[in-house]
Amino acid sequence: MATLAKPNLPRFDVEIFQNEFLADGAREVNAIVTVTATGGGTSGGRPLGVADAGPFGADAQSAAVVIMVDCSGSMDYPASKMRGAREATAAAIDTVRDGVAFAVVAGTHEARDVFPGDGTLAIASPDTRSRAKETLRRLTAAGGTAMGTWLTKADQLFLTRRDIAIRHAILLTDGNNEHQSAADLDRTIEQVTGHFTADCRGVGTDWRVDELRKISSALLGTVDIVAEPAGLADDFRSMTAGAMNKQVADVALRIWTPANAVVRFVKQVAPSVEDLTGRRTEAGPREGAAAQSASNGGGGGRRVGDYPTGSWGDESRDYHVCVEVPAAAVGDEMLAARVSLVLPPQAGATAEVLSQGLVKAVWTDDLASSTRISPQVAHYTGQAELASSIQEGLEAHRAGDVDRATAKLGAAVRIAHATGNEGTFKLLQKVVDVVDPKEGTVRFRKNVSEADSMTLETRSTKTVRVKK
């Protein structure tokens, strides 16, 4: 483990958990990488730009928040949804600290920036917060739903302040993206990916989990259900407070591998499961050798790749890294991967390394050593299987395949029970009757509410950490 401290940034620590011993002929190396950020200032990351001279101090305009509120016609059925959305947005505005840039977007089949309303971001102060909340009182529900236009509008607003490093959006909807094609939404998501992070919330039960998860995954945020409008205010307040606590943006997990090694996958596994494998960008010089053309999962001869992790405050996350290395003889040792936390280069400068750790491989003929599974690797492999079992089980149930659904949710119950994931276990109990949690024997409950089913699906990717 290595730690490097940077002024005004959190202290990043990297710990590697693995069984480095491989059997003769084995090639797959698995490791859990725990990244912990602590004790940062409030610089908001870099670049701060003109914010250094701002009227609220050095950290005043280092963050920006755009709140996208669904104002489609369905938000009036019942009227408590629109009322809850107004109250929640007001709670979020109250949580934005002085000097932070912010805006409110009303989303229908088009997007309007209703505050400040001039195509820019306002700067939070008692006066602007008061005026923004007054604007909320005039929001009404009418029109359709095209979330891609909301994301585009948020992106346009963020781009008016390129000096701001931490950009965070909140998206609230109660329905499907019915006034925009899936292809158009996909294109918009691709266009704005990397520009800002976004937390997505669905109120009620008439929205699609997969739609909001697609947005939140691409934009490195969270997705959750708020079944009752009365719960929106607390949720918005919490999300905004989390955004205010971020201290550094655009941190990447950089993985170097030796010649002929292949990164099979990189997944965030805590606090939730998120597959980052397809998000890789090449970061090192080309090796050029023909033998390297397919290394690192198609890296085109490059042996260094960056995987985005988004913004960080004081927090800890776990990542599962799997690398395939060339086979070696008993007694051989090699460095299978070097894992670093980096800030990308700015204006031609080199990337800043915040911390790093090493993943090793040692070949042995000792059966006890080579067959021992790292507790961390075993635990998070189970958590990833838990998430996929829930999602596949609910999908099978919607398709009418009760046998497959029962088998998958039974497996989920078994894993949740064995790994101590009490939160997910309780959600499963609202959908199935648990006969034997140890064996995963379950029966589907009659008259399961749509809210309980959607809550289970939405929160299926939330994990618990390894018990110390």
Secondary structure as UniProt FT lines:
FT   STRAND          2..3
FT   TURN            7..8
FT   STRAND          11..17
FT   STRAND          21..23
FT   TURN            24..25
FT   STRAND          28..38
FT   HELIX           49..53
FT   TURN            55..56
FT   TURN            58..61
FT   STRAND          63..70
FT   HELIX           73..76
FT   HELIX           79..95
FT   TURN            98..99
FT   STRAND          101..107
FT   STRAND          111..115
FT   STRAND          122..123
FT   HELIX           126..136
FT   TURN            137..138
FT   HELIX           147..159
FT   TURN            162..163
FT   STRAND          166..173
FT   TURN            178..179
FT   HELIX           182..192
FT   TURN            193..195
FT   STRAND          197..203
FT   HELIX           209..218
FT   TURN            219..220
FT   STRAND          223..226
FT   HELIX           229..231
FT   HELIX           232..244
FT   STRAND          248..256
FT   TURN            259..260
FT   STRAND          262..270
FT   STRAND          274..275
FT   HELIX           277..279
FT   STRAND          281..282
FT   HELIX           290..292
FT   TURN            293..294
FT   HELIX           295..298
FT   TURN            300..301
FT   STRAND          304..312
FT   STRAND          315..324
FT   TURN            330..331
FT   STRAND          333..343
FT   TURN            347..348
FT   STRAND          352..364
FT   HELIX           367..371
FT   HELIX           375..398
FT   TURN            399..400
FT   HELIX           402..419
FT   HELIX           422..429
FT   TURN            430..431
FT   STRAND          432..436
FT   TURN            437..440
FT   STRAND          441..444
FT   TURN            446..447
FT   HELIX           450..458
FT   TURN            459..461
//
